[in-house]
Amino acid sequence: MAWSWRYEGTNGDAVDGPSESFGSQADAESWIGQTWRELAASGVTSVALVEDDRVEYRMSLLPTAE
């Protein structure tokens, strides 16, 4: 089973991002924890964690409103 991230822009459309593949969910989550700021700075507003073709969950990279 391969884990990867899909990258989305402000309108929900796919945007380009690093083509990384991970052997476990934990490895993928650790990687996104280290790189989300750079992704957000490049225009990625949300990501989806994907195992093969199944979306595990989606997550916003935008700051929360206070």
PQR file with spaces between the fields and no chain letter, atoms N, CA, C, O and H, PARSE charges and radii, in Angstrom:
ATOM       1  N    MET     1       0.839   -1.180    0.000 -0.4000 1.5000
ATOM       2  CA   MET     1       0.000    0.000    0.000 -0.0000 2.0000
ATOM       3  C    MET     1       0.886    1.246    0.000  0.5500 1.7000
ATOM       4  O    MET     1       1.811    1.364    0.804 -0.5500 1.4000
ATOM       5  N    ALA     2       0.597    2.152   -0.894 -0.4000 1.5000
ATOM       6  CA   ALA     2       1.358    3.392   -0.996 -0.0000 2.0000
ATOM       7  C    ALA     2       0.498    4.565   -0.549  0.5500 1.7000
ATOM       8  O    ALA     2      -0.679    4.660   -0.898 -0.5500 1.4000
ATOM       9  H    ALA     2      -0.154    2.056   -1.547  0.4000 1.0000
ATOM      10  N    TRP     3       1.092    5.435    0.211 -0.4000 1.5000
ATOM      11  CA   TRP     3       0.432    6.649    0.693 -0.0000 2.0000
ATOM      12  C    TRP     3       1.040    7.850   -0.023  0.5500 1.7000
ATOM      13  O    TRP     3       2.246    7.892   -0.266 -0.5500 1.4000
ATOM      14  H    TRP     3       2.048    5.358    0.494  0.4000 1.0000
ATOM      15  N    SER     4       0.197    8.827   -0.361 -0.4000 1.5000
ATOM      16  CA   SER     4       0.678   10.043   -1.009 -0.0000 2.0000
ATOM      17  C    SER     4      -0.282   11.183   -0.685  0.5500 1.7000
ATOM      18  O    SER     4      -1.355   10.979   -0.118 -0.5500 1.4000
ATOM      19  H    SER     4      -0.783    8.793   -0.165  0.4000 1.0000
ATOM      20  N    TRP     5       0.134   12.377   -1.058 -0.4000 1.5000
ATOM      21  CA   TRP     5      -0.689   13.574   -0.850 -0.0000 2.0000
ATOM      22  C    TRP     5      -1.150   14.118   -2.187  0.5500 1.7000
ATOM      23  O    TRP     5      -0.393   14.126   -3.158 -0.5500 1.4000
ATOM      24  H    TRP     5       1.006   12.543   -1.518  0.4000 1.0000
ATOM      25  N    ARG     6      -2.398   14.573   -2.237 -0.4000 1.5000
ATOM      26  CA   ARG     6      -2.915   15.357   -3.369 -0.0000 2.0000
ATOM      27  C    ARG     6      -2.990   16.795   -2.894  0.5500 1.7000
ATOM      28  O    ARG     6      -3.313   17.067   -1.738 -0.5500 1.4000
ATOM      29  H    ARG     6      -3.013   14.567   -1.449  0.4000 1.0000
ATOM      30  N    TYR     7      -2.688   17.704   -3.795 -0.4000 1.5000
ATOM      31  CA   TYR     7      -2.618   19.127   -3.461 -0.0000 2.0000
ATOM      32  C    TYR     7      -3.735   19.869   -4.167  0.5500 1.7000
ATOM      33  O    TYR     7      -4.013   19.618   -5.340 -0.5500 1.4000
ATOM      34  H    TYR     7      -2.425   17.483   -4.734  0.4000 1.0000
ATOM      35  N    GLU     8      -4.385   20.797   -3.443 -0.4000 1.5000
ATOM      36  CA   GLU     8      -5.508   21.562   -4.003 -0.0000 2.0000
ATOM      37  C    GLU     8      -5.295   23.048   -3.767  0.5500 1.7000
ATOM      38  O    GLU     8      -4.717   23.459   -2.761 -0.5500 1.4000
ATOM      39  H    GLU     8      -4.159   21.001   -2.490  0.4000 1.0000
ATOM      40  N    GLY     9      -5.776   23.848   -4.721 -0.4000 1.5000
ATOM      41  CA   GLY     9      -5.708   25.297   -4.617 -0.0000 2.0000
ATOM      42  C    GLY     9      -6.994   25.862   -4.032  0.5500 1.7000
ATOM      43  O    GLY     9      -7.838   25.115   -3.536 -0.5500 1.4000
ATOM      44  H    GLY     9      -6.245   23.514   -5.538  0.4000 1.0000
ATOM      45  N    THR    10      -7.140   27.182   -4.091 -0.4000 1.5000
ATOM      46  CA   THR    10      -8.271   27.857   -3.453 -0.0000 2.0000
ATOM      47  C    THR    10      -9.625   27.435   -4.001  0.5500 1.7000
ATOM      48  O    THR    10     -10.609   27.440   -3.260 -0.5500 1.4000
ATOM      49  H    THR    10      -6.454   27.788   -4.494  0.4000 1.0000
ATOM      50  N    ASN    11      -9.705   27.072   -5.266 -0.4000 1.5000
ATOM      51  CA   ASN    11     -10.987   26.673   -5.846 -0.0000 2.0000
ATOM      52  C    ASN    11     -11.219   25.165   -5.780  0.5500 1.7000
ATOM      53  O    ASN    11     -12.204   24.666   -6.324 -0.5500 1.4000
ATOM      54  H    ASN    11      -8.907   27.067   -5.868  0.4000 1.0000
ATOM      55  N    GLY    12     -10.308   24.426   -5.109 -0.4000 1.5000
ATOM      56  CA   GLY    12     -10.463   22.985   -4.977 -0.0000 2.0000
ATOM      57  C    GLY    12      -9.873   22.182   -6.115  0.5500 1.7000
ATOM      58  O    GLY    12      -9.871   20.951   -6.083 -0.5500 1.4000
ATOM      59  H    GLY    12      -9.508   24.830   -4.667  0.4000 1.0000
ATOM      60  N    ASP    13      -9.367   22.889   -7.132 -0.4000 1.5000
ATOM      61  CA   ASP    13      -8.740   22.186   -8.256 -0.0000 2.0000
ATOM      62  C    ASP    13      -7.359   21.677   -7.860  0.5500 1.7000
ATOM      63  O    ASP    13      -6.699   22.243   -6.988 -0.5500 1.4000
ATOM      64  H    ASP    13      -9.368   23.889   -7.158  0.4000 1.0000
ATOM      65  N    ALA    14      -6.941   20.618   -8.506 -0.4000 1.5000
ATOM      66  CA   ALA    14      -5.614   20.061   -8.262 -0.0000 2.0000
ATOM      67  C    ALA    14      -4.538   21.060   -8.671  0.5500 1.7000
ATOM      68  O    ALA    14      -4.657   21.734   -9.695 -0.5500 1.4000
ATOM      69  H    ALA    14      -7.477   20.159   -9.214  0.4000 1.0000
ATOM      70  N    VAL    15      -3.500   21.145   -7.867 -0.4000 1.5000
ATOM      71  CA   VAL    15      -2.329   21.959   -8.185 -0.0000 2.0000
ATOM      72  C    VAL    15      -1.093   21.071   -8.075  0.5500 1.7000
ATOM      73  O    VAL    15      -1.116   20.028   -7.421 -0.5500 1.4000
ATOM      74  H    VAL    15      -3.404   20.598   -7.035  0.4000 1.0000
ATOM      75  N    ASP    16      -0.028   21.500   -8.720 -0.4000 1.5000
ATOM      76  CA   ASP    16       1.210   20.732   -8.695 -0.0000 2.0000
ATOM      77  C    ASP    16       1.857   20.789   -7.319  0.5500 1.7000
ATOM      78  O    ASP    16       1.786   21.796   -6.613 -0.5500 1.4000
ATOM      79  H    ASP    16      -0.009   22.347   -9.251  0.4000 1.0000
ATOM      80  N    GLY    17       2.482   19.691   -6.966 -0.4000 1.5000
ATOM      81  CA   GLY    17       3.226   19.602   -5.725 -0.0000 2.0000
ATOM      82  C    GLY    17       4.214   18.464   -5.823  0.5500 1.7000
ATOM      83  O    GLY    17       4.265   17.770   -6.839 -0.5500 1.4000
ATOM      84  H    GLY    17       2.539   18.873   -7.539  0.4000 1.0000
ATOM      85  N    PRO    18       4.997   18.264   -4.785 -0.5600 1.5000
ATOM      86  CA   PRO    18       5.994   17.192   -4.812  0.2800 2.0000
ATOM      87  C    PRO    18       5.347   15.819   -5.001  0.5500 1.7000
ATOM      88  O    PRO    18       4.302   15.538   -4.413 -0.5500 1.4000
ATOM      89  N    SER    19       5.953   14.982   -5.803 -0.4000 1.5000
ATOM      90  CA   SER    19       5.460   13.624   -6.035 -0.0000 2.0000
ATOM      91  C    SER    19       6.178   12.684   -5.068  0.5500 1.7000
ATOM      92  O    SER    19       7.154   12.026   -5.428 -0.5500 1.4000
ATOM      93  H    SER    19       6.802   15.211   -6.280  0.4000 1.0000
ATOM      94  N    GLU    20       5.689   12.637   -3.863 -0.4000 1.5000
ATOM      95  CA   GLU    20       6.278   11.791   -2.825 -0.0000 2.0000
ATOM      96  C    GLU    20       5.375   10.594   -2.582  0.5500 1.7000
ATOM      97  O    GLU    20       4.153   10.704   -2.678 -0.5500 1.4000
ATOM      98  H    GLU    20       4.896   13.172   -3.570  0.4000 1.0000
ATOM      99  N    SER    21       5.970    9.458   -2.268 -0.4000 1.5000
ATOM     100  CA   SER    21       5.224    8.249   -1.931 -0.0000 2.0000
ATOM     101  C    SER    21       5.786    7.714   -0.626  0.5500 1.7000
ATOM     102  O    SER    21       6.998    7.749   -0.410 -0.5500 1.4000
ATOM     103  H    SER    21       6.963    9.369   -2.190  0.4000 1.0000
ATOM     104  N    PHE    22       4.920    7.221    0.240 -0.4000 1.5000
ATOM     105  CA   PHE    22       5.323    6.800    1.577 -0.0000 2.0000
ATOM     106  C    PHE    22       4.841    5.389    1.862  0.5500 1.7000
ATOM     107  O    PHE    22       3.806    4.964    1.350 -0.5500 1.4000
ATOM     108  H    PHE    22       3.936    7.192    0.064  0.4000 1.0000
ATOM     109  N    GLY    23       5.591    4.667    2.678 -0.4000 1.5000
ATOM     110  CA   GLY    23       5.242    3.303    3.017 -0.0000 2.0000
ATOM     111  C    GLY    23       4.199    3.182    4.104  0.5500 1.7000
ATOM     112  O    GLY    23       3.606    2.120    4.290 -0.5500 1.4000
ATOM     113  H    GLY    23       6.432    5.012    3.094  0.4000 1.0000
ATOM     114  N    SER    24       3.968    4.285    4.835 -0.4000 1.5000
ATOM     115  CA   SER    24       2.976    4.243    5.908 -0.0000 2.0000
ATOM     116  C    SER    24       2.289    5.592    6.041  0.5500 1.7000
ATOM     117  O    SER    24       2.799    6.615    5.586 -0.5500 1.4000
ATOM     118  H    SER    24       4.449    5.149    4.684  0.4000 1.0000
ATOM     119  N    GLN    25       1.124    5.573    6.671 -0.4000 1.5000
ATOM     120  CA   GLN    25       0.392    6.813    6.939 -0.0000 2.0000
ATOM     121  C    GLN    25       1.217    7.715    7.848  0.5500 1.7000
ATOM     122  O    GLN    25       1.262    8.928    7.646 -0.5500 1.4000
ATOM     123  H    GLN    25       0.709    4.741    7.040  0.4000 1.0000
ATOM     124  N    ALA    26       1.870    7.129    8.845 -0.4000 1.5000
ATOM     125  CA   ALA    26       2.671    7.922    9.778 -0.0000 2.0000
ATOM     126  C    ALA    26       3.809    8.649    9.060  0.5500 1.7000
ATOM     127  O    ALA    26       4.094    9.805    9.371 -0.5500 1.4000
ATOM     128  H    ALA    26       1.834    6.144    9.010  0.4000 1.0000
ATOM     129  N    ASP    27       4.461    7.985    8.105 -0.4000 1.5000
ATOM     130  CA   ASP    27       5.536    8.631    7.347 -0.0000 2.0000
ATOM     131  C    ASP    27       4.996    9.797    6.531  0.5500 1.7000
ATOM     132  O    ASP    27       5.622   10.855    6.471 -0.5500 1.4000
ATOM     133  H    ASP    27       4.230    7.046    7.852  0.4000 1.0000
ATOM     134  N    ALA    28       3.841    9.610    5.904 -0.4000 1.5000
ATOM     135  CA   ALA    28       3.229   10.675    5.105 -0.0000 2.0000
ATOM     136  C    ALA    28       2.851   11.861    5.989  0.5500 1.7000
ATOM     137  O    ALA    28       3.076   13.011    5.612 -0.5500 1.4000
ATOM     138  H    ALA    28       3.333    8.750    5.953  0.4000 1.0000
ATOM     139  N    GLU    29       2.285   11.593    7.152 -0.4000 1.5000
ATOM     140  CA   GLU    29       1.876   12.667    8.062 -0.0000 2.0000
ATOM     141  C    GLU    29       3.085   13.400    8.643  0.5500 1.7000
ATOM     142  O    GLU    29       3.035   14.614    8.841 -0.5500 1.4000
ATOM     143  H    GLU    29       2.102   10.659    7.459  0.4000 1.0000
ATOM     144  N    SER    30       4.151   12.687    8.912 -0.4000 1.5000
ATOM     145  CA   SER    30       5.372   13.328    9.397 -0.0000 2.0000
ATOM     146  C    SER    30       5.935   14.270    8.337  0.5500 1.7000
ATOM     147  O    SER    30       6.364   15.383    8.642 -0.5500 1.4000
ATOM     148  H    SER    30       4.193   11.701    8.751  0.4000 1.0000
ATOM     149  N    TRP    31       5.928   13.808    7.084 -0.4000 1.5000
ATOM     150  CA   TRP    31       6.449   14.623    5.988 -0.0000 2.0000
ATOM     151  C    TRP    31       5.631   15.900    5.810  0.5500 1.7000
ATOM     152  O    TRP    31       6.196   16.982    5.655 -0.5500 1.4000
ATOM     153  H    TRP    31       5.579   12.904    6.836  0.4000 1.0000
ATOM     154  N    ILE    32       4.295   15.776    5.832 -0.4000 1.5000
ATOM     155  CA   ILE    32       3.462   16.968    5.627 -0.0000 2.0000
ATOM     156  C    ILE    32       3.640   17.943    6.795  0.5500 1.7000
ATOM     157  O    ILE    32       3.553   19.159    6.617 -0.5500 1.4000
ATOM     158  H    ILE    32       3.836   14.897    5.958  0.4000 1.0000
ATOM     159  N    GLY    33       3.887   17.402    7.979 -0.4000 1.5000
ATOM     160  CA   GLY    33       4.143   18.254    9.139 -0.0000 2.0000
ATOM     161  C    GLY    33       5.394   19.095    8.984  0.5500 1.7000
ATOM     162  O    GLY    33       5.493   20.179    9.558 -0.5500 1.4000
ATOM     163  H    GLY    33       3.958   16.415    8.122  0.4000 1.0000
ATOM     164  N    GLN    34       6.342   18.604    8.216 -0.4000 1.5000
ATOM     165  CA   GLN    34       7.592   19.324    7.991 -0.0000 2.0000
ATOM     166  C    GLN    34       7.541   20.268    6.792  0.5500 1.7000
ATOM     167  O    GLN    34       8.335   21.205    6.710 -0.5500 1.4000
ATOM     168  H    GLN    34       6.262   17.724    7.749  0.4000 1.0000
ATOM     169  N    THR    35       6.609   20.031    5.857 -0.4000 1.5000
ATOM     170  CA   THR    35       6.631   20.784    4.591 -0.0000 2.0000
ATOM     171  C    THR    35       5.399   21.630    4.324  0.5500 1.7000
ATOM     172  O    THR    35       5.346   22.313    3.301 -0.5500 1.4000
ATOM     173  H    THR    35       5.964   19.270    5.923  0.4000 1.0000
ATOM     174  N    TRP    36       4.408   21.611    5.201 -0.4000 1.5000
ATOM     175  CA   TRP    36       3.147   22.295    4.889 -0.0000 2.0000
ATOM     176  C    TRP    36       3.332   23.794    4.694  0.5500 1.7000
ATOM     177  O    TRP    36       2.631   24.392    3.877 -0.5500 1.4000
ATOM     178  H    TRP    36       4.450   21.057    6.032  0.4000 1.0000
ATOM     179  N    ARG    37       4.244   24.408    5.409 -0.4000 1.5000
ATOM     180  CA   ARG    37       4.435   25.860    5.256 -0.0000 2.0000
ATOM     181  C    ARG    37       4.911   26.214    3.845  0.5500 1.7000
ATOM     182  O    ARG    37       4.428   27.174    3.244 -0.5500 1.4000
ATOM     183  H    ARG    37       4.813   23.922    6.072  0.4000 1.0000
ATOM     184  N    GLU    38       5.850   25.443    3.326 -0.4000 1.5000
ATOM     185  CA   GLU    38       6.348   25.677    1.962 -0.0000 2.0000
ATOM     186  C    GLU    38       5.246   25.434    0.933  0.5500 1.7000
ATOM     187  O    GLU    38       5.126   26.176   -0.043 -0.5500 1.4000
ATOM     188  H    GLU    38       6.243   24.663    3.814  0.4000 1.0000
ATOM     189  N    LEU    39       4.445   24.396    1.154 -0.4000 1.5000
ATOM     190  CA   LEU    39       3.332   24.126    0.245 -0.0000 2.0000
ATOM     191  C    LEU    39       2.333   25.278    0.261  0.5500 1.7000
ATOM     192  O    LEU    39       1.891   25.735   -0.793 -0.5500 1.4000
ATOM     193  H    LEU    39       4.543   23.794    1.946  0.4000 1.0000
ATOM     194  N    ALA    40       1.977   25.749    1.455 -0.4000 1.5000
ATOM     195  CA   ALA    40       1.025   26.857    1.570 -0.0000 2.0000
ATOM     196  C    ALA    40       1.576   28.103    0.889  0.5500 1.7000
ATOM     197  O    ALA    40       0.832   28.827    0.228 -0.5500 1.4000
ATOM     198  H    ALA    40       2.336   25.378    2.312  0.4000 1.0000
ATOM     199  N    ALA    41       2.863   28.359    1.041 -0.4000 1.5000
ATOM     200  CA   ALA    41       3.483   29.530    0.411 -0.0000 2.0000
ATOM     201  C    ALA    41       3.472   29.423   -1.112  0.5500 1.7000
ATOM     202  O    ALA    41       3.521   30.439   -1.805 -0.5500 1.4000
ATOM     203  H    ALA    41       3.469   27.771    1.577  0.4000 1.0000
ATOM     204  N    SER    42       3.409   28.197   -1.638 -0.4000 1.5000
ATOM     205  CA   SER    42       3.400   28.018   -3.094 -0.0000 2.0000
ATOM     206  C    SER    42       1.983   27.972   -3.673  0.5500 1.7000
ATOM     207  O    SER    42       1.818   27.742   -4.871 -0.5500 1.4000
ATOM     208  H    SER    42       3.370   27.371   -1.075  0.4000 1.0000
ATOM     209  N    GLY    43       0.950   28.190   -2.831 -0.4000 1.5000
ATOM     210  CA   GLY    43      -0.419   28.256   -3.331 -0.0000 2.0000
ATOM     211  C    GLY    43      -1.288   27.061   -3.021  0.5500 1.7000
ATOM     212  O    GLY    43      -2.455   27.035   -3.412 -0.5500 1.4000
ATOM     213  H    GLY    43       1.084   28.376   -1.858  0.4000 1.0000
ATOM     214  N    VAL    44      -0.755   26.066   -2.327 -0.4000 1.5000
ATOM     215  CA   VAL    44      -1.562   24.913   -1.921 -0.0000 2.0000
ATOM     216  C    VAL    44      -2.388   25.325   -0.701  0.5500 1.7000
ATOM     217  O    VAL    44      -1.836   25.768    0.306 -0.5500 1.4000
ATOM     218  H    VAL    44       0.193   26.087   -2.009  0.4000 1.0000
ATOM     219  N    THR    45      -3.716   25.177   -0.796 -0.4000 1.5000
ATOM     220  CA   THR    45      -4.574   25.572    0.325 -0.0000 2.0000
ATOM     221  C    THR    45      -5.114   24.386    1.111  0.5500 1.7000
ATOM     222  O    THR    45      -5.534   24.538    2.258 -0.5500 1.4000
ATOM     223  H    THR    45      -4.165   24.817   -1.614  0.4000 1.0000
ATOM     224  N    SER    46      -5.105   23.194    0.493 -0.4000 1.5000
ATOM     225  CA   SER    46      -5.528   21.995    1.208 -0.0000 2.0000
ATOM     226  C    SER    46      -4.847   20.778    0.590  0.5500 1.7000
ATOM     227  O    SER    46      -4.371   20.810   -0.545 -0.5500 1.4000
ATOM     228  H    SER    46      -4.764   23.070   -0.439  0.4000 1.0000
ATOM     229  N    VAL    47      -4.818   19.715    1.368 -0.4000 1.5000
ATOM     230  CA   VAL    47      -4.217   18.466    0.907 -0.0000 2.0000
ATOM     231  C    VAL    47      -5.157   17.317    1.238  0.5500 1.7000
ATOM     232  O    VAL    47      -5.983   17.415    2.146 -0.5500 1.4000
ATOM     233  H    VAL    47      -5.205   19.688    2.290  0.4000 1.0000
ATOM     234  N    ALA    48      -5.021   16.232    0.492 -0.4000 1.5000
ATOM     235  CA   ALA    48      -5.774   15.005    0.764 -0.0000 2.0000
ATOM     236  C    ALA    48      -4.778   13.871    0.884  0.5500 1.7000
ATOM     237  O    ALA    48      -3.940   13.677    0.004 -0.5500 1.4000
ATOM     238  H    ALA    48      -4.350   16.152   -0.245  0.4000 1.0000
ATOM     239  N    LEU    49      -4.868   13.122    1.970 -0.4000 1.5000
ATOM     240  CA   LEU    49      -4.024   11.949    2.149 -0.0000 2.0000
ATOM     241  C    LEU    49      -4.686   10.778    1.445  0.5500 1.7000
ATOM     242  O    LEU    49      -5.839   10.441    1.714 -0.5500 1.4000
ATOM     243  H    LEU    49      -5.549   13.279    2.685  0.4000 1.0000
ATOM     244  N    VAL    50      -3.929   10.158    0.530 -0.4000 1.5000
ATOM     245  CA   VAL    50      -4.483    9.113   -0.325 -0.0000 2.0000
ATOM     246  C    VAL    50      -3.700    7.816   -0.119  0.5500 1.7000
ATOM     247  O    VAL    50      -2.469    7.810   -0.138 -0.5500 1.4000
ATOM     248  H    VAL    50      -2.993   10.432    0.311  0.4000 1.0000
ATOM     249  N    GLU    51      -4.432    6.725    0.077 -0.4000 1.5000
ATOM     250  CA   GLU    51      -3.837    5.392    0.095 -0.0000 2.0000
ATOM     251  C    GLU    51      -4.282    4.699   -1.187  0.5500 1.7000
ATOM     252  O    GLU    51      -5.463    4.405   -1.368 -0.5500 1.4000
ATOM     253  H    GLU    51      -5.432    6.730    0.092  0.4000 1.0000
ATOM     254  N    ASP    52      -3.330    4.443   -2.066 -0.4000 1.5000
ATOM     255  CA   ASP    52      -3.626    3.954   -3.403 -0.0000 2.0000
ATOM     256  C    ASP    52      -4.610    4.934   -4.063  0.5500 1.7000
ATOM     257  O    ASP    52      -4.193    6.034   -4.425 -0.5500 1.4000
ATOM     258  H    ASP    52      -2.370    4.682   -1.918  0.4000 1.0000
ATOM     259  N    ASP    53      -5.896    4.589   -4.235 -0.4000 1.5000
ATOM     260  CA   ASP    53      -6.867    5.515   -4.829 -0.0000 2.0000
ATOM     261  C    ASP    53      -7.915    5.991   -3.826  0.5500 1.7000
ATOM     262  O    ASP    53      -8.831    6.723   -4.199 -0.5500 1.4000
ATOM     263  H    ASP    53      -6.235    3.696   -3.941  0.4000 1.0000
ATOM     264  N    ARG    54      -7.797    5.594   -2.574 -0.4000 1.5000
ATOM     265  CA   ARG    54      -8.790    5.929   -1.547 -0.0000 2.0000
ATOM     266  C    ARG    54      -8.316    7.127   -0.733  0.5500 1.7000
ATOM     267  O    ARG    54      -7.192    7.145   -0.231 -0.5500 1.4000
ATOM     268  H    ARG    54      -7.052    4.999   -2.271  0.4000 1.0000
ATOM     269  N    VAL    55      -9.195    8.138   -0.607 -0.4000 1.5000
ATOM     270  CA   VAL    55      -8.871    9.306    0.205 -0.0000 2.0000
ATOM     271  C    VAL    55      -9.143    8.981    1.669  0.5500 1.7000
ATOM     272  O    VAL    55     -10.271    8.665    2.050 -0.5500 1.4000
ATOM     273  H    VAL    55     -10.108    8.123   -1.015  0.4000 1.0000
ATOM     274  N    GLU    56      -8.097    9.063    2.480 -0.4000 1.5000
ATOM     275  CA   GLU    56      -8.222    8.830    3.918 -0.0000 2.0000
ATOM     276  C    GLU    56      -8.856   10.050    4.599  0.5500 1.7000
ATOM     277  O    GLU    56      -9.804    9.912    5.372 -0.5500 1.4000
ATOM     278  H    GLU    56      -7.181    9.320    2.171  0.4000 1.0000
ATOM     279  N    TYR    57      -8.320   11.255    4.302 -0.4000 1.5000
ATOM     280  CA   TYR    57      -8.908   12.495    4.817 -0.0000 2.0000
ATOM     281  C    TYR    57      -8.342   13.680    4.063  0.5500 1.7000
ATOM     282  O    TYR    57      -7.324   13.574    3.379 -0.5500 1.4000
ATOM     283  H    TYR    57      -7.550   11.366    3.673  0.4000 1.0000
ATOM     284  N    ARG    58      -9.027   14.829    4.201 -0.4000 1.5000
ATOM     285  CA   ARG    58      -8.570   16.104    3.645 -0.0000 2.0000
ATOM     286  C    ARG    58      -8.230   17.034    4.802  0.5500 1.7000
ATOM     287  O    ARG    58      -8.764   16.908    5.903 -0.5500 1.4000
ATOM     288  H    ARG    58      -9.854   14.915    4.757  0.4000 1.0000
ATOM     289  N    MET    59      -7.321   17.979    4.521 -0.4000 1.5000
ATOM     290  CA   MET    59      -6.902   18.894    5.563 -0.0000 2.0000
ATOM     291  C    MET    59      -6.546   20.250    4.938  0.5500 1.7000
ATOM     292  O    MET    59      -5.854   20.318    3.922 -0.5500 1.4000
ATOM     293  H    MET    59      -6.887   18.081    3.626  0.4000 1.0000
ATOM     294  N    SER    60      -7.025   21.303    5.557 -0.4000 1.5000
ATOM     295  CA   SER    60      -6.704   22.655    5.111 -0.0000 2.0000
ATOM     296  C    SER    60      -5.300   23.042    5.565  0.5500 1.7000
ATOM     297  O    SER    60      -4.848   22.637    6.636 -0.5500 1.4000
ATOM     298  H    SER    60      -7.586   21.247    6.383  0.4000 1.0000
ATOM     299  N    LEU    61      -4.627   23.821    4.749 -0.4000 1.5000
ATOM     300  CA   LEU    61      -3.342   24.389    5.132 -0.0000 2.0000
ATOM     301  C    LEU    61      -3.460   25.875    5.473  0.5500 1.7000
ATOM     302  O    LEU    61      -2.461   26.532    5.765 -0.5500 1.4000
ATOM     303  H    LEU    61      -4.994   24.150    3.880  0.4000 1.0000
ATOM     304  N    LEU    62      -4.678   26.393    5.434 -0.4000 1.5000
ATOM     305  CA   LEU    62      -4.922   27.798    5.748 -0.0000 2.0000
ATOM     306  C    LEU    62      -5.000   27.995    7.258  0.5500 1.7000
ATOM     307  O    LEU    62      -5.439   27.096    7.976 -0.5500 1.4000
ATOM     308  H    LEU    62      -5.489   25.859    5.197  0.4000 1.0000
ATOM     309  N    PRO    63      -4.580   29.158    7.747 -0.5600 1.5000
ATOM     310  CA   PRO    63      -4.691   29.412    9.184  0.2800 2.0000
ATOM     311  C    PRO    63      -6.150   29.465    9.616  0.5500 1.7000
ATOM     312  O    PRO    63      -7.022   29.867    8.846 -0.5500 1.4000
ATOM     313  N    THR    64      -6.401   29.064   10.832 -0.4000 1.5000
ATOM     314  CA   THR    64      -7.766   29.116   11.351 -0.0000 2.0000
ATOM     315  C    THR    64      -8.115   30.553   11.720  0.5500 1.7000
ATOM     316  O    THR    64      -7.254   31.325   12.140 -0.5500 1.4000
ATOM     317  H    THR    64      -5.693   28.737   11.457  0.4000 1.0000
ATOM     318  N    ALA    65      -9.379   30.897   11.557 -0.4000 1.5000
ATOM     319  CA   ALA    65      -9.862   32.236   11.918 -0.0000 2.0000
ATOM     320  C    ALA    65     -10.023   32.305   13.429  0.5500 1.7000
ATOM     321  O    ALA    65     -10.493   31.362   14.066 -0.5500 1.4000
ATOM     322  H    ALA    65     -10.079   30.269   11.215  0.4000 1.0000
ATOM     323  N    GLU    66      -9.630   33.423   13.977 -0.4000 1.5000
ATOM     324  CA   GLU    66      -9.762   33.590   15.443 -0.0000 2.0000
ATOM     325  C    GLU    66     -10.916   34.484   15.777  0.5500 1.7000
ATOM     326  O    GLU    66     -11.181   34.738   16.952 -0.5500 1.4000
ATOM     327  H    GLU    66      -9.249   34.189   13.460  0.4000 1.0000
